[in-house]
Each structure stands twice: as structure tokens, then as C-alpha cells.
Amino acid sequence: MLNEIKWESRTPSSTKNSNIKKDSLTLVGAVALGTGVMIGAGIFALTGQMAEMTGSLFPLAFLSAALIVTFSAYSYVKMSNAYPSAGGIAMYLKKAYGSTLTTAFHALLMYFSMVIAQSFLARTFGAYTLQLFEIDDSSFLVPTLGVGLIVVAFLINLTKNRIIEGVSSALGFIKVSGIVLFGVVGIVVADSVEVNFSAQSMDASWTGFIGATALGILAFKGFTTITNSGSELKNPHKNVGRAIIISIALCVVVYALVGFAVASNLSLQEIIETKDYSLAAAAKPALGTYAVWFTVVLAMLATAGGIIASIFAVSRMLAMLTEMKLVPHSHFGMPGSIQKHTLVYTVVLGLLLTIFFDMTRIAALGIILYLIMDVAMHWGVYRHLRQEIGANGAILIGAIALDVIVLSGFLWVKISSDVLVVVVAAALMASILIVEAVFLRYNPITTTSS
């Protein structure tokens, strides 16, 4: 029964054992974690999906998403400067709404959206790896390889922060350098760098463009993982915000280069047909077979780095929710700290999603949950904290309006093309809301902490 669940108290001993160590991450490491999730999930698999929704306008959809994320990041930068913590968004929501159902519900939406992103990365890894052997990406080997990657990332996350940071930083450097090289060379060798913006998919429309922009946001939302490292980052009151801004700026450059390189070397139909591995497909006409191998290996490294970074951040967020007594927790007989347990839960959920959902539906679920949480985040800051942290109300309202517009457009597209994913998202949110309402009713929080 819910009221029989035992809680971990936030005592010094539990903090000591939580594997969260102050000043164990540098600014470079935080940027590596952020870009690891952003670039790993975004450019390698979303390009084709966005082209399918909005035609050859997809490079502009990436730029549109960057503009919206810039507004969105404002709240997170302001909050991270004021309240850096290992709980990141969970702590920010608590600051805005208190220890309430609203906080728990929206924090779990973020948690699940991040776990969904891990599954998206894992299946992207599988789809690209198979291109080395010219095996169709519909093979059962896609989820199999994805599962293997998640397990390896789990083992790495059992090590110390310095090892995680070192692996993430190395993979991040290789990934960003390689993708920039791909983008520059792809544009140079293309017959023309002009993108045919008049070439549209059958269903392309302004609604489709807005929906594609929503998917583009999924390619940038990895910056939120940085907020979960506030307690471990050196000089967190300044460096969390700096890491967010640097990560977004790097991704804008990378996505713009690659988007135009792909559009310059493949027709719209080819981009859509190879939507799960469009960068590898674009490399072949531009640079030949060796370039395909280079791109595939690059994708494998990028997605691997993204999984490692994402698991690191998400498990800490769930650990913070547990310590705040906002979610149920059970050891299930496992030894170790709460953070180790939440690491296991996060990995198990990621494995299940990787096995049972395809990439298109995984991406759709992730962006629906994220945008709803994002609106709640901005509203909470606007309604309760803007004076305290010195936030500009007009920017917050602008961020909310942009989120609502892109979410509405995306839902309209999905209701027309794949209503099941909307039903699954609604059912998941309803389940979270009901379980949390019952849990908090039978486990009321009697003490308030900041």
C-alpha cells in the first residue's frame, strides 16, 4: 500500500552516500553533458522526421526551434543562477509551486520525457550501426543494439563523476568536431548549397512547419540536463547558466551546418525515405562509401555520449524527487544509495521503451510531455518567483505563448496522422496524475523545506 512505503530521509549520511560531490564537475564537463544529449538525439534522427512534416523547410524549422528554446532557456538560466541543485527542474518547480501535486506531476513529466529521449538515442544508435552492414533499419537488431548501449552506459554511470565527465567530454569533442567537418565538407562538395524551399512533402503546411519546429525543440531540450548538476558543478551560480547558453549556441551552429548539408545533397524524398539515418544517406552521394562509414561511426559515438550524459542527469533528478518525498520509492532489496536505485529505475524504463516503441513515436511522446512541463515551469516563475529572481515578465509570457503555439500545431499534425501517440501521451499523463494524487494523499508532507 502507498502509505506503507518507507522514505529515505535527507540526513547527512544519506547525502554522503548519494554519490553527489560538490565541485566534481567543471564548466567544460557541464557543456559536454548538455551537448552530449542535444546533438546525440537531434541532428542524427530528427532531420528526416522534420522533413516529412514540413518539406525542405526543415533547416528553417531547426532555426525556429532555436529561437523558441532561447526564450525557454531564460527561465532555467535565471533559476539556476539563484538555486543551483542536483535536482534541477524538480527543485525549480518546488520553489514555484511548493511540495504539491503540481510540482510532482510536472517534474515527472520532465523525468519521463528525458527517459524517452534516452530510448530515442538508443534506437538511433541501432539504426545507424546497421548501415555499416547494409541491414534495413526495420530489423529487430535496432532495439537489440539500443539495449546493449543502454547497459554499457549504465555501467559507466556506476563509476565516479570524473570518469563520466572524461568520457562525455572526449565523445563530445569528437562528435562536435566530426559533425562540423561533415557539414562544412558536405556544403563544399555539393553541386549547389541552395535549398529548394519550394519542394514540399505531400502534407506540408504551416501547421506542419510548426509541428516540425516542435520536434526541433526536442533536439535542443537536452540543455535542461545541465540544471541537474548544480550541486556538483564548480561555481554553480554562474556556471550552470553559462553552460546552458554555450550548449545552445554550439548546437545552433552545428544544426544549421548539417541541415543545409543534408538538404544540398539529398532530394526531399530521399531525406524522408532515410529519415532514421539521413546523415549517413547524405554522406554517400557527397563523399562516397568511406564518408558513410565515418558518419555512422560518428553517430554511434554521439548517441553513446548522449545516453551516458542523459542517464547521469535523469537519475539525479529522480533522486532529488525521492528526497523531497514527492514520489514513491522502494529499494527492491538493492544495496547502495538512493541515486544508485534511481539509476537502475531510469535504465529499466529506458530499456522497455527502446524495445517496444519506434523512433517516430518515441520522439512524439517526448516533445508532448516536455512542452507541457515547460509551460508550467514558465508560469510558475512568472506567477511566484519573477520578483525574487529578477526575471522579465514579458519574456516569460512570450516563452509560454511560443510553447503553446508549437504544441498545438504538433498535436494537430499527430491527431491527423497518428492519433495513437496522442492517446498514449494522454493516458500516461492521466496515470501519473492519479498515482501521484493518491500517493500524496496517503503520504502527506508534514515539513516544508526549500
C-alpha positions as CSV (number, residue, x, y, z in Angstrom):
1,M,0.0,0.0,0.0
2,L,1.1,3.5,-0.7
3,N,1.0,4.6,2.9
4,E,3.4,1.8,3.8
5,I,6.2,3.0,1.6
6,K,9.3,3.8,3.5
7,W,11.1,7.1,2.9
8,E,14.8,8.0,2.7
9,S,15.4,11.0,5.0
10,R,17.7,13.8,3.9
11,T,20.3,13.3,6.6
12,P,24.0,14.0,6.3
13,S,24.6,10.2,6.0
14,S,22.2,9.9,3.1
15,T,23.7,12.9,1.4
16,K,27.2,11.4,1.8
17,N,26.2,8.2,0.2
18,S,24.2,9.8,-2.6
19,N,27.3,10.0,-4.8
20,I,26.7,13.7,-5.3
21,K,30.0,15.5,-4.7
22,K,30.4,19.3,-4.7
23,D,32.8,20.8,-7.3
24,S,33.2,17.5,-9.1
25,L,32.1,18.9,-12.5
26,T,33.8,21.7,-14.5
27,L,32.1,24.1,-16.9
28,V,33.6,22.1,-19.8
29,G,32.1,18.9,-18.3
30,A,28.7,20.5,-17.9
31,V,28.7,21.7,-21.5
32,A,29.8,18.2,-22.6
33,L,26.9,16.7,-20.8
34,G,24.4,19.2,-22.3
35,T,25.6,18.9,-25.9
36,G,26.0,15.2,-25.5
37,V,22.3,14.8,-25.1
38,M,21.3,17.6,-27.5
39,I,23.4,16.7,-30.5
40,G,23.1,13.0,-29.9
41,A,19.3,13.0,-30.1
42,G,18.8,15.9,-32.5
43,I,20.6,16.0,-35.8
44,F,21.1,12.3,-36.4
45,A,17.4,11.2,-36.4
46,L,15.2,14.2,-36.3
47,T,16.2,15.7,-39.7
48,G,14.2,13.2,-41.7
49,Q,11.2,13.3,-39.4
50,M,11.1,17.1,-39.6
51,A,11.4,17.0,-43.4
52,E,8.5,14.6,-43.5
53,M,6.3,17.2,-41.7
54,T,7.4,20.4,-43.4
55,G,9.3,19.5,-46.6
56,S,12.6,21.3,-47.5
57,L,11.8,24.0,-45.0
58,F,13.3,21.7,-42.2
59,P,16.5,23.7,-41.9
60,L,14.4,26.8,-41.1
61,A,12.4,24.7,-38.6
62,F,15.6,24.0,-36.7
63,L,16.3,27.7,-36.6
64,S,12.8,28.4,-35.5
65,A,13.2,25.8,-32.7
66,A,16.4,27.5,-31.6
67,L,14.6,30.8,-31.3
68,I,11.9,29.3,-29.1
69,V,14.5,27.4,-27.0
70,T,16.3,30.7,-26.4
71,F,13.1,32.2,-24.9
72,S,12.6,28.9,-22.9
73,A,16.2,28.9,-21.6
74,Y,15.7,32.2,-19.9
75,S,13.7,30.8,-17.0
76,Y,16.2,28.0,-16.5
77,V,19.2,30.3,-16.5
78,K,17.6,32.7,-14.0
79,M,16.5,29.8,-11.8
80,S,19.9,28.0,-12.0
81,N,21.7,31.2,-11.1
82,A,19.5,31.6,-8.0
83,Y,19.0,28.0,-6.9
84,P,21.6,25.6,-8.3
85,S,20.9,22.0,-7.2
86,A,21.3,18.4,-8.2
87,G,17.5,18.2,-8.6
88,G,17.5,20.9,-11.3
89,I,14.0,21.3,-12.7
90,A,12.5,19.3,-9.8
91,M,13.8,21.9,-7.3
92,Y,12.8,24.8,-9.5
93,L,9.2,23.5,-9.7
94,K,9.2,23.1,-5.9
95,K,10.4,26.6,-5.5
96,A,7.5,27.8,-7.7
97,Y,4.6,25.6,-6.5
98,G,5.8,24.1,-3.2
99,S,5.6,20.4,-2.2
100,T,2.4,19.9,-4.1
101,L,0.8,17.7,-6.7
102,T,1.5,20.3,-9.4
103,T,5.3,20.0,-8.7
104,A,5.3,16.3,-8.6
105,F,3.2,15.9,-11.8
106,H,5.2,18.3,-13.9
107,A,8.6,17.1,-12.6
108,L,7.6,13.5,-13.5
109,L,6.6,14.7,-17.0
110,M,10.1,16.0,-17.4
111,Y,11.6,12.8,-16.0
112,F,9.7,10.6,-18.4
113,S,10.4,12.9,-21.4
114,M,14.1,12.5,-20.6
115,V,13.9,8.8,-20.3
116,I,12.0,8.8,-23.6
117,A,15.0,10.8,-25.0
118,Q,17.3,8.0,-23.9
119,S,15.3,5.5,-25.8
120,F,15.3,7.7,-28.9
121,L,19.1,7.9,-28.7
122,A,19.4,4.1,-28.2
123,R,17.3,3.3,-31.3
124,T,19.2,6.0,-33.3
125,F,22.4,4.2,-32.4
126,G,21.0,0.9,-33.6
127,A,19.6,2.4,-36.9
128,Y,23.0,4.0,-37.8
129,T,25.1,1.0,-36.7
130,L,23.2,-1.3,-39.1
131,Q,24.2,1.0,-42.0
132,L,27.7,-0.4,-41.7
133,F,26.4,-3.8,-42.7
134,E,23.6,-2.5,-45.1
135,I,20.9,-4.0,-43.0
136,D,17.5,-2.4,-43.1
137,D,16.7,-0.2,-40.1
138,S,13.4,-2.1,-39.5
139,S,15.4,-5.1,-38.3
140,F,15.0,-6.4,-34.7
141,L,18.7,-5.6,-34.3
142,V,17.8,-1.9,-33.9
143,P,16.3,-2.3,-30.4
144,T,18.8,-5.0,-29.6
145,L,21.8,-2.7,-30.2
146,G,20.0,0.0,-28.4
147,V,19.5,-2.2,-25.3
148,G,23.2,-3.0,-25.4
149,L,24.2,0.6,-25.5
150,I,22.0,1.5,-22.5
151,V,23.5,-1.3,-20.5
152,V,27.0,-0.1,-21.2
153,A,26.0,3.5,-20.4
154,F,24.6,2.2,-17.1
155,L,27.9,0.5,-16.2
156,I,29.8,3.7,-16.9
157,N,27.4,5.7,-14.7
158,L,28.2,3.4,-11.8
159,T,31.7,4.9,-11.8
160,K,32.9,8.3,-10.5
161,N,31.9,11.7,-11.8
162,R,35.3,12.4,-13.1
163,I,35.2,9.3,-15.3
164,I,31.7,10.2,-16.6
165,E,32.9,13.7,-17.3
166,G,36.0,12.5,-19.0
167,V,34.1,10.0,-21.3
168,S,31.4,12.6,-22.1
169,S,33.9,15.3,-22.8
170,A,36.0,13.1,-25.1
171,L,33.0,11.9,-27.0
172,G,31.6,15.4,-27.1
173,F,34.8,16.8,-28.7
174,I,35.0,14.1,-31.3
175,K,31.3,14.4,-32.1
176,V,31.1,18.2,-32.5
177,S,34.3,18.3,-34.5
178,G,33.2,15.4,-36.7
179,I,29.7,16.8,-37.3
180,V,31.1,20.3,-38.1
181,L,33.5,18.7,-40.6
182,F,30.6,16.8,-42.2
183,G,28.6,19.9,-42.5
184,V,31.4,22.0,-44.0
185,V,32.6,19.4,-46.4
186,G,29.0,18.4,-47.4
187,I,28.3,22.0,-48.3
188,V,31.6,22.5,-50.2
189,V,31.3,19.4,-52.4
190,A,27.5,19.8,-53.1
191,D,26.6,20.8,-56.6
192,S,24.6,23.7,-55.0
193,V,24.2,24.9,-51.5
194,E,20.8,26.3,-52.3
195,V,17.9,24.6,-50.6
196,N,14.8,24.3,-52.7
197,F,12.3,25.7,-50.3
198,S,9.5,25.2,-52.8
199,A,9.9,21.4,-52.6
200,Q,7.3,20.3,-50.1
201,S,6.1,16.9,-48.7
202,M,2.5,16.0,-49.6
203,D,1.2,17.1,-46.2
204,A,3.4,20.1,-45.7
205,S,1.7,23.2,-44.4
206,W,2.2,26.0,-41.8
207,T,0.8,23.5,-39.3
208,G,3.4,21.0,-40.4
209,F,6.1,23.6,-40.1
210,I,5.0,24.4,-36.5
211,G,4.9,20.7,-35.8
212,A,8.4,20.2,-37.2
213,T,9.6,23.1,-35.0
214,A,8.2,21.2,-32.0
215,L,10.4,18.2,-33.0
216,G,13.3,20.6,-33.4
217,I,12.9,21.7,-29.8
218,L,13.5,18.1,-28.9
219,A,16.9,18.4,-30.5
220,F,17.7,21.3,-28.1
221,K,16.0,20.4,-24.9
222,G,19.0,18.4,-23.7
223,F,20.2,21.7,-22.2
224,T,17.9,21.0,-19.2
225,T,20.1,18.1,-18.2
226,I,22.7,20.7,-17.1
227,T,20.4,22.0,-14.4
228,N,20.5,18.6,-12.7
229,S,24.3,19.1,-12.0
230,G,24.0,22.3,-10.0
231,S,25.2,20.7,-6.7
232,E,28.3,19.2,-8.4
233,L,29.3,22.0,-10.7
234,K,32.1,24.4,-9.7
235,N,30.8,28.0,-9.2
236,P,27.2,26.8,-10.0
237,H,25.5,30.2,-9.5
238,K,27.3,31.4,-12.7
239,N,28.4,28.2,-14.5
240,V,25.0,26.5,-14.8
241,G,23.7,29.4,-16.8
242,R,26.9,29.7,-18.8
243,A,26.9,26.0,-19.7
244,I,23.2,26.3,-20.9
245,I,24.0,29.3,-23.1
246,I,27.2,27.8,-24.6
247,S,25.5,24.4,-25.3
248,I,22.6,26.0,-27.1
249,A,24.9,28.3,-29.2
250,L,27.1,25.3,-30.2
251,C,24.0,23.3,-31.3
252,V,22.6,26.2,-33.4
253,V,25.9,26.3,-35.4
254,V,26.1,22.5,-35.8
255,Y,22.4,22.0,-36.7
256,A,22.5,24.9,-39.3
257,L,25.6,23.5,-41.0
258,V,24.3,19.9,-41.1
259,G,20.7,20.8,-42.1
260,F,21.9,22.7,-45.1
261,A,24.5,20.0,-46.0
262,V,21.8,17.3,-46.0
263,A,19.3,19.4,-48.0
264,S,22.1,20.2,-50.5
265,N,22.9,16.5,-51.2
266,L,19.6,14.6,-50.9
267,S,16.2,15.2,-52.5
268,L,13.3,15.7,-50.2
269,Q,12.0,12.2,-51.0
270,E,15.4,10.7,-50.2
271,I,15.6,12.5,-46.9
272,I,12.2,11.2,-45.9
273,E,12.9,7.6,-47.0
274,T,16.1,7.5,-44.9
275,K,14.7,9.6,-42.0
276,D,16.2,7.4,-39.3
277,Y,19.7,7.7,-40.8
278,S,19.6,10.7,-43.1
279,L,23.1,11.9,-42.3
280,A,24.6,8.6,-43.4
281,A,22.5,8.7,-46.6
282,A,23.6,12.3,-47.3
283,A,27.2,11.4,-46.9
284,K,27.2,8.8,-49.7
285,P,26.4,11.0,-52.7
286,A,28.6,13.8,-51.4
287,L,31.7,11.9,-50.3
288,G,31.3,8.2,-51.1
289,T,31.3,5.0,-49.1
290,Y,34.1,5.9,-46.7
291,A,32.2,9.0,-45.7
292,V,29.2,6.8,-44.9
293,W,31.4,4.8,-42.5
294,F,32.7,8.0,-41.0
295,T,29.2,9.4,-40.4
296,V,27.9,6.1,-39.0
297,V,30.8,5.8,-36.5
298,L,30.3,9.5,-35.6
299,A,26.6,8.8,-35.0
300,M,27.5,5.8,-32.8
301,L,29.8,7.9,-30.7
302,A,27.4,10.8,-30.5
303,T,24.4,8.7,-29.3
304,A,26.6,6.8,-26.9
305,G,27.8,10.0,-25.3
306,G,24.2,11.3,-25.2
307,I,23.0,8.2,-23.4
308,I,25.8,8.4,-20.8
309,A,25.1,12.1,-20.2
310,S,21.3,11.7,-20.1
311,I,21.3,8.8,-17.6
312,F,23.7,10.8,-15.4
313,A,21.3,13.7,-15.2
314,V,18.0,12.0,-15.1
315,S,18.9,9.6,-12.3
316,R,19.9,12.6,-10.2
317,M,16.6,14.3,-10.9
318,L,14.6,11.3,-9.7
319,A,16.8,11.0,-6.6
320,M,16.0,14.6,-5.7
321,L,12.3,14.0,-6.2
322,T,12.6,11.0,-3.9
323,E,14.5,13.0,-1.2
324,M,11.8,15.7,-1.5
325,K,9.2,13.0,-0.7
326,L,7.2,13.7,-3.8
327,V,7.4,10.2,-5.4
328,P,7.2,6.7,-4.0
329,H,10.4,4.8,-3.6
330,S,11.4,1.2,-2.8
331,H,14.8,-0.4,-2.5
332,F,13.5,-3.7,-4.0
333,G,16.3,-5.3,-2.0
334,M,19.0,-3.3,-3.7
335,P,22.0,-2.1,-1.7
336,G,23.5,1.4,-2.0
337,S,22.3,5.0,-2.1
338,I,19.0,6.4,-3.5
339,Q,20.8,7.7,-6.5
340,K,22.0,4.2,-7.4
341,H,18.4,3.0,-7.1
342,T,17.1,5.7,-9.3
343,L,19.8,5.0,-11.8
344,V,18.5,1.4,-12.0
345,Y,14.9,2.5,-12.4
346,T,15.8,5.0,-15.1
347,V,17.7,2.4,-17.1
348,V,15.0,-0.2,-16.8
349,L,12.3,2.3,-18.1
350,G,14.7,3.2,-21.0
351,L,15.2,-0.4,-21.9
352,L,11.4,-1.1,-22.1
353,L,10.8,2.0,-24.3
354,T,13.6,1.1,-26.6
355,I,12.2,-2.4,-27.1
356,F,8.6,-1.6,-27.6
357,F,8.4,1.9,-29.3
358,D,9.7,3.1,-32.7
359,M,11.6,6.3,-33.1
360,T,8.9,8.4,-34.5
361,R,6.5,7.7,-31.6
362,I,9.3,8.0,-29.1
363,A,10.1,11.5,-30.3
364,A,6.4,12.5,-30.3
365,L,5.8,11.3,-26.8
366,G,8.9,13.1,-25.6
367,I,8.1,16.5,-27.0
368,I,4.4,16.5,-25.8
369,L,5.5,15.8,-22.2
370,Y,8.3,18.3,-22.3
371,L,6.3,21.2,-23.7
372,I,3.6,20.8,-21.1
373,M,6.2,20.8,-18.4
374,D,7.9,23.8,-19.9
375,V,4.7,25.8,-19.9
376,A,4.2,25.0,-16.2
377,M,7.8,26.0,-15.5
378,H,7.5,29.4,-17.1
379,W,4.1,30.1,-15.4
380,G,5.4,29.1,-12.0
381,V,8.4,31.5,-12.4
382,Y,6.1,34.3,-13.7
383,R,3.4,33.8,-11.0
384,H,5.5,33.2,-8.0
385,L,9.2,33.9,-8.4
386,R,9.9,36.6,-11.0
387,Q,10.4,39.4,-8.5
388,E,12.6,37.2,-6.3
389,I,15.0,36.2,-9.1
390,G,14.7,39.4,-11.2
391,A,13.1,37.8,-14.2
392,N,11.4,39.8,-17.1
393,G,7.7,39.0,-17.2
394,A,7.4,39.8,-20.9
395,I,10.0,37.2,-21.8
396,L,8.3,34.6,-19.6
397,I,4.9,35.2,-21.2
398,G,6.5,35.1,-24.6
399,A,8.0,31.7,-23.8
400,I,4.6,30.4,-22.7
401,A,2.9,31.7,-25.9
402,L,5.5,30.1,-28.2
403,D,5.3,26.8,-26.3
404,V,1.5,26.7,-26.7
405,I,1.7,27.5,-30.4
406,V,4.1,24.8,-31.3
407,L,2.4,22.2,-29.0
408,S,-1.0,22.9,-30.6
409,G,0.5,22.6,-34.1
410,F,2.3,19.4,-33.2
411,L,-0.9,17.8,-31.7
412,W,-2.9,18.8,-34.7
413,V,-0.4,17.0,-37.0
414,K,-0.3,13.9,-34.8
415,I,-4.1,13.7,-34.4
416,S,-4.3,13.7,-38.2
417,S,-1.5,11.3,-38.8
418,D,-1.0,9.1,-35.7
419,V,-3.7,9.7,-33.1
420,L,-2.4,6.7,-31.1
421,V,0.6,8.5,-29.9
422,V,-1.6,11.4,-28.6
423,V,-3.8,8.8,-26.8
424,V,-0.8,7.1,-25.2
425,A,0.6,10.5,-24.1
426,A,-2.8,11.4,-22.5
427,A,-3.1,8.0,-20.8
428,L,0.5,8.3,-19.4
429,M,-0.2,11.8,-18.0
430,A,-3.5,10.7,-16.5
431,S,-1.8,7.7,-14.9
432,I,1.0,9.9,-13.4
433,L,-1.6,12.4,-12.1
434,I,-3.8,9.8,-10.5
435,V,-0.9,7.8,-8.9
436,E,0.7,11.0,-7.5
437,A,-2.6,12.3,-6.2
438,V,-3.3,9.1,-4.3
439,F,0.3,8.8,-3.1
440,L,0.5,12.4,-1.8
441,R,-2.9,12.0,-0.1
442,Y,-1.7,9.0,1.9
443,N,1.8,10.3,2.4
444,P,1.3,14.0,3.2
445,I,4.5,16.1,3.5
446,T,4.4,17.5,7.1
447,T,7.6,19.5,6.8
448,T,8.5,22.2,4.3
449,S,12.0,22.7,3.0
450,S,13.4,25.0,0.4
